[in-house]
Amino acid sequence: MHRILVMGVSAGAGKSTFARTLGEKLNYPVTYLDRLFFEPGWKEVAEEVFEQRQVEATSGSNWIIEGNYSRTVSVREKRADTIVYLELPLYLCLYRVLKRRIRYHRQTRPELGKECPEKLDWEFFKYIVTTYRRRKLEMQGRMRRYADEGKRVFHLQSRRQIRDFLRNLNKHT
C-alpha cells in the first residue's frame, strides 16, 4: 500500500477527512484533486493543466490522492496500487455536505485551493441526490475492475468500517 486513491460515492462521503488521517498515519503526502482543479475564486484550470498536475502528484513512490474526477481517473489509476472506496448512505453524505457548508461559511476548507470559500447551491445538492444511485453502481463496477487488475481495493460502507480500517492499518500495509 504505497500509491493510494481515496474515492467516494458522493460529496460528503468523507474522502478528504479519511485521506488526511491516512496520510498522517502513513506519513505519505496527500493531494486533493479539488486543490489541483480550482484556482482562486473557483476558477477551473484547463484539462491539460489538471492532468499534468496529477502526473506530477503520482510521480513519487508513496502518495495518497483524494477525489473522483472520473474524466481524468486514467491519469492516476495506472500508478495506484491501492484504492479505498467510501460508500456511505446518501442521507449521511447530504448531512455532511450541509454541515460542511455551515462550518466553513465564508471560509476555504483546507483541502481546497486559495480563495475558494465554501458554497452549496441548489444545483449541486440536486446533483448529489439525483446521481447517487447511478454513481454508486458505476463506482462498484470500477472497484471490481480494479480488483480484477490486481489492485488492492477496500470498500468501506460505514463509519465503523472506516474507524476499524484506520485503527488496524498495520494489517493492511
TIRO-2110 file (N, C-alpha, C; in Angstrom, 1 decimal):
// TIRO-2110
0.9, -1.2, 0.0, N, 1, A
0.0, 0.0, 0.0, CA, 1, A
0.9, 1.2, 0.0, C, 1, A
1.2, 1.7, -1.2, N, 2, A
2.1, 2.8, -1.4, CA, 2, A
1.6, 4.0, -2.2, C, 2, A
0.8, 3.6, -3.2, N, 3, A
0.2, 4.7, -4.0, CA, 3, A
-1.3, 4.5, -4.0, C, 3, A
-2.0, 5.3, -3.2, N, 4, A
-3.4, 5.1, -2.8, CA, 4, A
-4.3, 6.2, -3.4, C, 4, A
-5.4, 5.7, -4.0, N, 5, A
-6.5, 6.6, -4.4, CA, 5, A
-7.6, 6.4, -3.3, C, 5, A
-8.1, 7.6, -2.9, N, 6, A
-9.2, 7.6, -2.0, CA, 6, A
-10.4, 8.2, -2.8, C, 6, A
-11.4, 7.4, -3.0, N, 7, A
-12.5, 7.7, -3.8, CA, 7, A
-13.8, 7.5, -3.0, C, 7, A
-14.9, 8.1, -3.5, N, 8, A
-16.1, 8.0, -2.8, CA, 8, A
-17.3, 8.1, -3.7, C, 8, A
-18.4, 7.6, -3.2, N, 9, A
-19.7, 7.6, -3.9, CA, 9, A
-20.2, 9.0, -4.2, C, 9, A
-19.9, 10.0, -3.3, N, 10, A
-20.5, 11.3, -3.4, CA, 10, A
-19.7, 12.3, -2.6, C, 10, A
-20.0, 13.6, -2.8, N, 11, A
-19.6, 14.6, -1.9, CA, 11, A
-20.1, 14.2, -0.5, C, 11, A
-19.3, 14.5, 0.5, N, 12, A
-19.8, 14.2, 1.8, CA, 12, A
-19.6, 12.8, 2.3, C, 12, A
-18.9, 12.0, 1.5, N, 13, A
-18.6, 10.6, 1.9, CA, 13, A
-17.5, 10.5, 2.9, C, 13, A
-16.7, 11.6, 3.0, N, 14, A
-15.6, 11.6, 4.0, CA, 14, A
-14.2, 11.4, 3.4, C, 14, A
-14.1, 11.6, 2.1, N, 15, A
-12.9, 11.3, 1.4, CA, 15, A
-11.7, 12.2, 1.9, C, 15, A
-12.0, 13.5, 2.1, N, 16, A
-10.9, 14.4, 2.5, CA, 16, A
-10.4, 14.1, 3.9, C, 16, A
-11.4, 13.9, 4.8, N, 17, A
-11.0, 13.6, 6.2, CA, 17, A
-10.3, 12.3, 6.3, C, 17, A
-10.8, 11.3, 5.6, N, 18, A
-10.1, 10.0, 5.5, CA, 18, A
-8.7, 10.1, 5.0, C, 18, A
-8.6, 10.7, 3.8, N, 19, A
-7.2, 10.9, 3.2, CA, 19, A
-6.3, 11.6, 4.1, C, 19, A
-6.7, 12.6, 4.8, N, 20, A
-5.8, 13.4, 5.7, CA, 20, A
-5.4, 12.5, 6.8, C, 20, A
-6.3, 11.8, 7.4, N, 21, A
-6.0, 10.9, 8.5, CA, 21, A
-5.0, 9.8, 8.1, C, 21, A
-5.3, 9.2, 7.0, N, 22, A
-4.5, 8.1, 6.4, CA, 22, A
-3.1, 8.6, 6.1, C, 22, A
-3.0, 9.8, 5.6, N, 23, A
-1.7, 10.4, 5.3, CA, 23, A
-0.9, 10.7, 6.5, C, 23, A
-1.5, 11.1, 7.6, N, 24, A
-0.8, 11.3, 8.9, CA, 24, A
-0.3, 10.0, 9.4, C, 24, A
-1.1, 9.0, 9.4, N, 25, A
-0.8, 7.7, 9.9, CA, 25, A
0.4, 7.0, 9.1, C, 25, A
0.4, 7.2, 7.8, N, 26, A
1.4, 6.5, 7.0, CA, 26, A
2.6, 7.5, 6.7, C, 26, A
2.4, 8.7, 7.0, N, 27, A
3.4, 9.7, 6.7, CA, 27, A
3.6, 9.8, 5.2, C, 27, A
2.5, 9.8, 4.4, N, 28, A
2.5, 10.0, 3.0, CA, 28, A
2.0, 11.4, 2.6, C, 28, A
2.4, 11.9, 1.5, N, 29, A
1.8, 13.2, 1.1, CA, 29, A
0.4, 13.0, 0.6, C, 29, A
-0.5, 13.9, 0.8, N, 30, A
-1.8, 13.8, 0.4, CA, 30, A
-2.1, 14.9, -0.6, C, 30, A
-2.6, 14.6, -1.8, N, 31, A
-3.0, 15.5, -2.8, CA, 31, A
-4.5, 15.5, -2.9, C, 31, A
-5.1, 16.7, -2.9, N, 32, A
-6.6, 16.8, -3.0, CA, 32, A
-6.9, 17.3, -4.4, C, 32, A
-7.6, 16.5, -5.2, N, 33, A
-7.9, 16.9, -6.6, CA, 33, A
-8.6, 18.3, -6.7, C, 33, A
-9.4, 18.6, -5.8, N, 34, A
-10.1, 19.9, -5.8, CA, 34, A
-9.0, 21.0, -5.8, C, 34, A
-8.0, 20.8, -5.1, N, 35, A
-6.9, 21.9, -5.0, CA, 35, A
-6.2, 22.0, -6.3, C, 35, A
-6.0, 20.9, -7.0, N, 36, A
-5.4, 20.9, -8.3, CA, 36, A
-6.3, 21.5, -9.4, C, 36, A
-7.6, 21.4, -9.2, N, 37, A
-8.5, 21.7, -10.3, CA, 37, A
-9.0, 23.2, -10.2, C, 37, A
-9.1, 23.7, -9.0, N, 38, A
-9.6, 25.1, -8.8, CA, 38, A
-8.5, 26.1, -8.4, C, 38, A
-8.5, 27.2, -9.2, N, 39, A
-7.7, 28.3, -8.9, CA, 39, A
-8.5, 29.3, -8.0, C, 39, A
-7.9, 30.3, -7.4, N, 40, A
-8.7, 31.2, -6.6, CA, 40, A
-10.0, 31.7, -7.3, C, 40, A
-11.0, 31.8, -6.4, N, 41, A
-12.3, 32.2, -6.9, CA, 41, A
-13.1, 31.1, -7.7, C, 41, A
-12.7, 29.9, -7.4, N, 42, A
-13.4, 28.7, -8.0, CA, 42, A
-13.2, 28.7, -9.6, C, 42, A
-12.1, 29.2, -10.0, N, 43, A
-11.8, 29.2, -11.5, CA, 43, A
-11.2, 27.8, -11.8, C, 43, A
-11.8, 27.2, -12.8, N, 44, A
-11.4, 25.8, -13.2, CA, 44, A
-10.1, 25.9, -14.1, C, 44, A
-9.2, 25.1, -13.9, N, 45, A
-8.0, 25.1, -14.8, CA, 45, A
-8.3, 24.3, -16.0, C, 45, A
-7.5, 24.5, -17.1, N, 46, A
-7.6, 23.7, -18.3, CA, 46, A
-7.4, 22.2, -18.0, C, 46, A
-8.0, 21.4, -18.8, N, 47, A
-7.9, 19.9, -18.6, CA, 47, A
-6.5, 19.5, -18.7, C, 47, A
-5.7, 20.0, -19.6, N, 48, A
-4.3, 19.7, -19.8, CA, 48, A
-3.5, 20.0, -18.5, C, 48, A
-3.8, 21.2, -17.9, N, 49, A
-3.1, 21.6, -16.7, CA, 49, A
-3.4, 20.6, -15.6, C, 49, A
-4.7, 20.3, -15.4, N, 50, A
-5.2, 19.4, -14.4, CA, 50, A
-4.5, 18.1, -14.5, C, 50, A
-4.5, 17.5, -15.7, N, 51, A
-3.8, 16.2, -16.0, CA, 51, A
-2.4, 16.3, -15.6, C, 51, A
-1.7, 17.3, -16.0, N, 52, A
-0.2, 17.5, -15.7, CA, 52, A
0.0, 17.5, -14.2, C, 52, A
-0.8, 18.2, -13.5, N, 53, A
-0.7, 18.3, -12.1, CA, 53, A
-0.9, 16.9, -11.4, C, 53, A
-1.8, 16.1, -12.0, N, 54, A
-1.9, 14.8, -11.5, CA, 54, A
-0.7, 13.9, -11.8, C, 54, A
-0.2, 14.0, -13.0, N, 55, A
1.0, 13.3, -13.3, CA, 55, A
2.1, 13.6, -12.3, C, 55, A
2.3, 14.8, -12.0, N, 56, A
3.3, 15.2, -11.0, CA, 56, A
3.0, 14.7, -9.7, C, 56, A
1.8, 14.7, -9.3, N, 57, A
1.4, 14.2, -7.9, CA, 57, A
1.6, 12.7, -7.8, C, 57, A
1.5, 12.0, -8.9, N, 58, A
1.7, 10.5, -8.9, CA, 58, A
3.1, 10.0, -9.2, C, 58, A
4.0, 11.0, -9.3, N, 59, A
5.4, 10.6, -9.7, CA, 59, A
6.2, 10.0, -8.6, C, 59, A
5.8, 10.2, -7.3, N, 60, A
6.6, 9.6, -6.2, CA, 60, A
6.3, 8.1, -6.0, C, 60, A
7.0, 7.6, -5.0, N, 61, A
6.8, 6.2, -4.7, CA, 61, A
5.7, 6.0, -3.6, C, 61, A
5.4, 7.0, -2.8, N, 62, A
4.4, 6.9, -1.8, CA, 62, A
3.5, 8.1, -1.9, C, 62, A
2.2, 8.0, -2.0, N, 63, A
1.3, 9.1, -2.1, CA, 63, A
-0.2, 8.6, -1.9, C, 63, A
-1.0, 9.6, -1.6, N, 64, A
-2.4, 9.5, -1.5, CA, 64, A
-3.1, 10.6, -2.3, C, 64, A
-4.0, 10.2, -3.1, N, 65, A
-4.7, 11.2, -3.9, CA, 65, A
-6.2, 11.0, -3.6, C, 65, A
-6.8, 12.1, -3.2, N, 66, A
-8.2, 12.1, -2.8, CA, 66, A
-9.1, 12.8, -3.8, C, 66, A
-10.2, 12.1, -4.2, N, 67, A
-11.1, 12.7, -5.1, CA, 67, A
-11.5, 11.8, -6.2, C, 67, A
-12.6, 12.1, -6.9, N, 68, A
-13.0, 11.2, -8.0, CA, 68, A
-12.6, 11.7, -9.4, C, 68, A
-13.2, 12.8, -9.8, N, 69, A
-12.9, 13.4, -11.2, CA, 69, A
-12.7, 12.3, -12.2, C, 69, A
-13.8, 11.6, -12.5, N, 70, A
-13.9, 10.4, -13.4, CA, 70, A
-13.3, 10.7, -14.7, C, 70, A
-13.4, 11.9, -15.3, N, 71, A
-12.9, 12.1, -16.6, CA, 71, A
-11.4, 12.0, -16.7, C, 71, A
-10.7, 12.2, -15.6, N, 72, A
-9.2, 12.1, -15.7, CA, 72, A
-8.7, 11.0, -14.8, C, 72, A
-9.5, 10.0, -14.4, N, 73, A
-9.1, 9.0, -13.5, CA, 73, A
-8.0, 8.1, -14.1, C, 73, A
-8.0, 8.0, -15.4, N, 74, A
-6.9, 7.2, -16.1, CA, 74, A
-5.5, 7.7, -15.8, C, 74, A
-5.4, 9.0, -15.5, N, 75, A
-4.1, 9.6, -15.3, CA, 75, A
-3.5, 9.0, -14.0, C, 75, A
-4.3, 8.8, -13.0, N, 76, A
-3.8, 8.3, -11.7, CA, 76, A
-4.0, 6.9, -11.4, C, 76, A
-5.0, 6.2, -12.0, N, 77, A
-5.3, 4.8, -11.7, CA, 77, A
-4.2, 3.9, -12.1, C, 77, A
-3.5, 4.2, -13.2, N, 78, A
-2.5, 3.3, -13.7, CA, 78, A
-1.3, 3.2, -12.7, C, 78, A
-1.0, 4.2, -11.9, N, 79, A
0.1, 4.1, -11.0, CA, 79, A
-0.4, 3.7, -9.6, C, 79, A
-1.7, 3.7, -9.3, N, 80, A
-2.2, 3.3, -8.0, CA, 80, A
-2.0, 1.8, -7.8, C, 80, A
-1.7, 1.5, -6.5, N, 81, A
-1.7, 0.0, -6.2, CA, 81, A
-2.8, -0.3, -5.2, C, 81, A
-3.4, 0.8, -4.6, N, 82, A
-4.5, 0.6, -3.6, CA, 82, A
-5.6, 1.6, -3.8, C, 82, A
-6.8, 1.2, -3.7, N, 83, A
-7.9, 2.1, -3.8, CA, 83, A
-8.8, 1.9, -2.6, C, 83, A
-9.1, 3.0, -1.9, N, 84, A
-10.0, 2.9, -0.8, CA, 84, A
-11.3, 3.7, -1.3, C, 84, A
-12.4, 2.9, -1.3, N, 85, A
-13.6, 3.5, -1.8, CA, 85, A
-14.6, 3.6, -0.6, C, 85, A
-15.1, 4.8, -0.4, N, 86, A
-16.0, 5.1, 0.7, CA, 86, A
-17.4, 5.2, 0.1, C, 86, A
-18.3, 4.4, 0.6, N, 87, A
-19.7, 4.3, 0.1, CA, 87, A
-20.6, 4.4, 1.2, C, 87, A
-20.8, 5.6, 1.7, N, 88, A
-21.7, 5.8, 2.8, CA, 88, A
-23.1, 6.2, 2.3, C, 88, A
-24.1, 6.0, 3.1, N, 89, A
-25.5, 6.2, 2.7, CA, 89, A
-25.7, 7.7, 2.2, C, 89, A
-26.7, 7.9, 1.3, N, 90, A
-27.0, 9.2, 0.8, CA, 90, A
-27.3, 10.2, 1.9, C, 90, A
-28.2, 9.8, 2.9, N, 91, A
-28.6, 10.7, 3.9, CA, 91, A
-27.4, 11.2, 4.7, C, 91, A
-26.4, 10.4, 4.9, N, 92, A
-25.2, 10.8, 5.7, CA, 92, A
-24.3, 11.8, 4.8, C, 92, A
-24.2, 11.5, 3.5, N, 93, A
-23.5, 12.4, 2.6, CA, 93, A
-24.1, 13.7, 2.6, C, 93, A
-25.4, 13.8, 2.5, N, 94, A
-26.1, 15.1, 2.4, CA, 94, A
-26.0, 15.8, 3.7, C, 94, A
-26.1, 15.1, 4.8, N, 95, A
-25.9, 15.8, 6.1, CA, 95, A
-24.5, 16.4, 6.2, C, 95, A
-23.5, 15.7, 5.8, N, 96, A
-22.1, 16.1, 5.9, CA, 96, A
-21.9, 17.3, 5.0, C, 96, A
-22.5, 17.3, 3.8, N, 97, A
-22.4, 18.5, 2.9, CA, 97, A
-23.0, 19.7, 3.5, C, 97, A
-24.1, 19.6, 4.1, N, 98, A
-24.8, 20.7, 4.8, CA, 98, A
-24.0, 21.2, 6.0, C, 98, A
-23.5, 20.2, 6.8, N, 99, A
-22.7, 20.6, 7.9, CA, 99, A
-21.4, 21.3, 7.5, C, 99, A
-20.8, 20.8, 6.5, N, 100, A
-19.6, 21.5, 6.0, CA, 100, A
-19.8, 22.9, 5.5, C, 100, A
-21.0, 23.1, 4.9, N, 101, A
-21.4, 24.4, 4.4, CA, 101, A
-21.5, 25.4, 5.6, C, 101, A
-22.1, 24.9, 6.6, N, 102, A
-22.3, 25.8, 7.8, CA, 102, A
-20.9, 26.0, 8.5, C, 102, A
-20.2, 24.9, 8.7, N, 103, A
-18.9, 25.0, 9.4, CA, 103, A
-17.9, 26.0, 8.7, C, 103, A
-17.9, 25.9, 7.4, N, 104, A
-16.9, 26.7, 6.7, CA, 104, A
-17.5, 27.9, 6.0, C, 104, A
-18.6, 28.4, 6.5, N, 105, A
-19.2, 29.6, 5.9, CA, 105, A
-18.2, 30.8, 5.8, C, 105, A
-18.1, 31.2, 4.5, N, 106, A
-17.2, 32.3, 4.1, CA, 106, A
-15.7, 31.9, 4.4, C, 106, A
-15.4, 30.7, 4.5, N, 107, A
-14.0, 30.2, 4.7, CA, 107, A
-13.7, 29.2, 3.6, C, 107, A
-12.4, 29.0, 3.4, N, 108, A
-12.0, 27.9, 2.4, CA, 108, A
-11.6, 26.7, 3.2, C, 108, A
-12.1, 25.6, 2.9, N, 109, A
-11.7, 24.3, 3.5, CA, 109, A
-10.2, 24.0, 3.2, C, 109, A
-9.5, 23.4, 4.1, N, 110, A
-8.1, 23.1, 4.0, CA, 110, A
-7.7, 22.4, 2.7, C, 110, A
-8.6, 21.5, 2.2, N, 111, A
-8.3, 20.7, 1.0, CA, 111, A
-8.6, 21.4, -0.3, C, 111, A
-9.1, 22.7, -0.2, N, 112, A
-9.4, 23.4, -1.5, CA, 112, A
-8.2, 24.4, -1.7, C, 112, A
-8.2, 24.9, -2.9, N, 113, A
-7.2, 26.0, -3.2, CA, 113, A
-7.6, 27.3, -2.5, C, 113, A
-6.7, 28.2, -2.7, N, 114, A
-6.9, 29.5, -2.0, CA, 114, A
-8.1, 30.2, -2.6, C, 114, A
-8.7, 31.0, -1.7, N, 115, A
-9.9, 31.9, -2.1, CA, 115, A
-11.0, 31.1, -2.8, C, 115, A
-11.3, 29.9, -2.2, N, 116, A
-12.5, 29.2, -2.7, CA, 116, A
-13.4, 28.9, -1.5, C, 116, A
-14.1, 30.0, -1.1, N, 117, A
-14.9, 29.8, 0.1, CA, 117, A
-16.0, 28.8, -0.1, C, 117, A
-16.3, 28.1, 0.9, N, 118, A
-17.3, 27.0, 0.9, CA, 118, A
-18.6, 27.5, 0.3, C, 118, A
-19.2, 26.7, -0.5, N, 119, A
-20.5, 27.1, -1.1, CA, 119, A
-21.4, 25.9, -1.3, C, 119, A
-22.6, 26.1, -1.4, N, 120, A
-23.6, 25.0, -1.6, CA, 120, A
-24.8, 25.6, -2.3, C, 120, A
-25.0, 25.2, -3.5, N, 121, A
-26.2, 25.8, -4.2, CA, 121, A
-27.1, 24.6, -4.5, C, 121, A
-28.3, 25.0, -5.0, N, 122, A
-29.4, 24.0, -5.2, CA, 122, A
-29.0, 23.0, -6.3, C, 122, A
-28.3, 23.5, -7.3, N, 123, A
-27.8, 22.6, -8.4, CA, 123, A
-26.9, 21.5, -7.9, C, 123, A
-26.0, 21.8, -7.0, N, 124, A
-25.1, 20.8, -6.5, CA, 124, A
-25.8, 19.8, -5.6, C, 124, A
-26.6, 20.3, -4.8, N, 125, A
-27.4, 19.5, -3.9, CA, 125, A
-28.3, 18.5, -4.7, C, 125, A
-29.0, 19.0, -5.7, N, 126, A
-29.8, 18.2, -6.6, CA, 126, A
-28.9, 17.2, -7.3, C, 126, A
-27.8, 17.6, -7.8, N, 127, A
-26.8, 16.6, -8.4, CA, 127, A
-26.5, 15.5, -7.5, C, 127, A
-26.2, 15.7, -6.3, N, 128, A
-25.9, 14.7, -5.3, CA, 128, A
-27.0, 13.7, -5.2, C, 128, A
-28.2, 14.2, -5.0, N, 129, A
-29.4, 13.4, -4.8, CA, 129, A
-29.8, 12.6, -6.1, C, 129, A
-29.8, 13.2, -7.2, N, 130, A
-30.3, 12.6, -8.5, CA, 130, A
-29.3, 11.6, -9.1, C, 130, A
-28.0, 11.7, -8.8, N, 131, A
-27.0, 10.9, -9.4, CA, 131, A
-26.4, 9.9, -8.5, C, 131, A
-26.8, 9.9, -7.2, N, 132, A
-26.2, 9.0, -6.2, CA, 132, A
-26.2, 7.5, -6.6, C, 132, A
-27.4, 7.1, -7.0, N, 133, A
-27.6, 5.6, -7.3, CA, 133, A
-26.7, 5.2, -8.5, C, 133, A
-26.8, 6.0, -9.6, N, 134, A
-26.0, 5.8, -10.8, CA, 134, A
-24.5, 5.7, -10.5, C, 134, A
-24.1, 6.8, -9.7, N, 135, A
-22.6, 6.8, -9.4, CA, 135, A
-22.2, 5.6, -8.5, C, 135, A
-23.1, 5.2, -7.6, N, 136, A
-22.8, 4.1, -6.8, CA, 136, A
-22.6, 2.8, -7.6, C, 136, A
-23.5, 2.6, -8.6, N, 137, A
-23.3, 1.4, -9.5, CA, 137, A
-22.1, 1.5, -10.3, C, 137, A
-21.8, 2.7, -10.9, N, 138, A
-20.6, 2.9, -11.7, CA, 138, A
-19.3, 2.6, -10.9, C, 138, A
-19.3, 3.2, -9.6, N, 139, A
-18.1, 3.0, -8.8, CA, 139, A
-17.9, 1.6, -8.4, C, 139, A
-19.0, 0.9, -8.1, N, 140, A
-18.9, -0.5, -7.7, CA, 140, A
-18.3, -1.3, -8.9, C, 140, A
-18.7, -1.0, -10.1, N, 141, A
-18.1, -1.7, -11.3, CA, 141, A
-16.6, -1.3, -11.5, C, 141, A
-16.3, -0.1, -11.2, N, 142, A
-14.9, 0.3, -11.3, CA, 142, A
-14.1, -0.4, -10.2, C, 142, A
-14.6, -0.6, -9.0, N, 143, A
-13.9, -1.3, -8.0, CA, 143, A
-13.6, -2.7, -8.4, C, 143, A
-14.6, -3.4, -9.0, N, 144, A
-14.5, -4.7, -9.4, CA, 144, A
-13.3, -4.8, -10.5, C, 144, A
-13.3, -3.9, -11.4, N, 145, A
-12.3, -3.8, -12.4, CA, 145, A
-10.9, -3.7, -11.8, C, 145, A
-10.8, -2.8, -10.8, N, 146, A
-9.5, -2.6, -10.1, CA, 146, A
-9.1, -3.9, -9.4, C, 146, A
-10.0, -4.5, -8.8, N, 147, A
-9.6, -5.8, -8.1, CA, 147, A
-9.2, -6.8, -9.2, C, 147, A
-9.9, -6.9, -10.3, N, 148, A
-9.5, -7.8, -11.4, CA, 148, A
-8.1, -7.5, -11.9, C, 148, A
-7.7, -6.2, -11.9, N, 149, A
-6.4, -5.8, -12.3, CA, 149, A
-5.3, -6.1, -11.3, C, 149, A
-5.7, -6.6, -10.2, N, 150, A
-4.7, -6.9, -9.1, CA, 150, A
-4.5, -5.8, -8.1, C, 150, A
-5.2, -4.8, -8.2, N, 151, A
-5.1, -3.7, -7.2, CA, 151, A
-5.8, -4.1, -5.9, C, 151, A
-5.3, -3.6, -4.8, N, 152, A
-6.0, -3.8, -3.5, CA, 152, A
-7.1, -2.8, -3.4, C, 152, A
-8.3, -3.3, -3.2, N, 153, A
-9.5, -2.5, -3.1, CA, 153, A
-10.1, -2.7, -1.7, C, 153, A
-10.3, -1.6, -1.0, N, 154, A
-11.0, -1.6, 0.3, CA, 154, A
-12.3, -0.8, 0.1, C, 154, A
-13.4, -1.5, 0.3, N, 155, A
-14.8, -0.9, 0.1, CA, 155, A
-15.4, -0.7, 1.5, C, 155, A
-15.3, 0.5, 1.9, N, 156, A
-15.8, 0.8, 3.3, CA, 156, A
-17.2, 1.5, 3.2, C, 156, A
-18.1, 0.9, 3.9, N, 157, A
-19.5, 1.3, 3.8, CA, 157, A
-20.2, 1.9, 5.0, C, 157, A
-19.4, 2.1, 6.1, N, 158, A
-19.9, 2.6, 7.3, CA, 158, A
-18.8, 3.4, 8.1, C, 158, A
-19.3, 4.2, 9.0, N, 159, A
-18.3, 4.9, 9.8, CA, 159, A
-17.5, 3.9, 10.7, C, 159, A
-18.1, 2.8, 11.1, N, 160, A
-17.4, 1.8, 11.9, CA, 160, A
-16.3, 1.1, 11.0, C, 160, A
-16.7, 0.8, 9.8, N, 161, A
-15.7, 0.2, 8.9, CA, 161, A
-14.5, 1.1, 8.7, C, 161, A
-14.8, 2.4, 8.5, N, 162, A
-13.7, 3.4, 8.3, CA, 162, A
-12.8, 3.5, 9.6, C, 162, A
-13.4, 3.6, 10.7, N, 163, A
-12.7, 3.6, 12.0, CA, 163, A
-11.8, 2.4, 12.2, C, 163, A
-12.4, 1.2, 11.9, N, 164, A
-11.7, -0.1, 12.1, CA, 164, A
-10.5, -0.2, 11.1, C, 164, A
-10.7, 0.3, 9.9, N, 165, A
-9.7, 0.3, 8.9, CA, 165, A
-8.5, 1.1, 9.4, C, 165, A
-8.8, 2.3, 9.8, N, 166, A
-7.7, 3.2, 10.3, CA, 166, A
-7.0, 2.7, 11.5, C, 166, A
-7.8, 2.1, 12.4, N, 167, A
-7.3, 1.6, 13.7, CA, 167, A
-6.4, 0.4, 13.4, C, 167, A
-6.7, -0.4, 12.4, N, 168, A
-6.0, -1.7, 12.1, CA, 168, A
-5.1, -1.5, 10.9, C, 168, A
-4.7, -0.3, 10.6, N, 169, A
-3.9, 0.0, 9.4, CA, 169, A
-2.7, -0.9, 9.2, C, 169, A
-2.1, -1.3, 10.3, N, 170, A
-0.8, -2.1, 10.2, CA, 170, A
-1.1, -3.5, 9.5, C, 170, A
-2.4, -3.9, 9.6, N, 171, A
-2.7, -5.2, 9.0, CA, 171, A
-2.8, -5.1, 7.5, C, 171, A
-3.0, -3.8, 7.0, N, 172, A
-3.2, -3.6, 5.5, CA, 172, A
-2.0, -3.2, 4.8, C, 172, A
-0.9, -2.8, 5.6, N, 173, A
0.3, -2.3, 4.9, CA, 173, A
1.3, -3.4, 4.7, C, 173, A
END
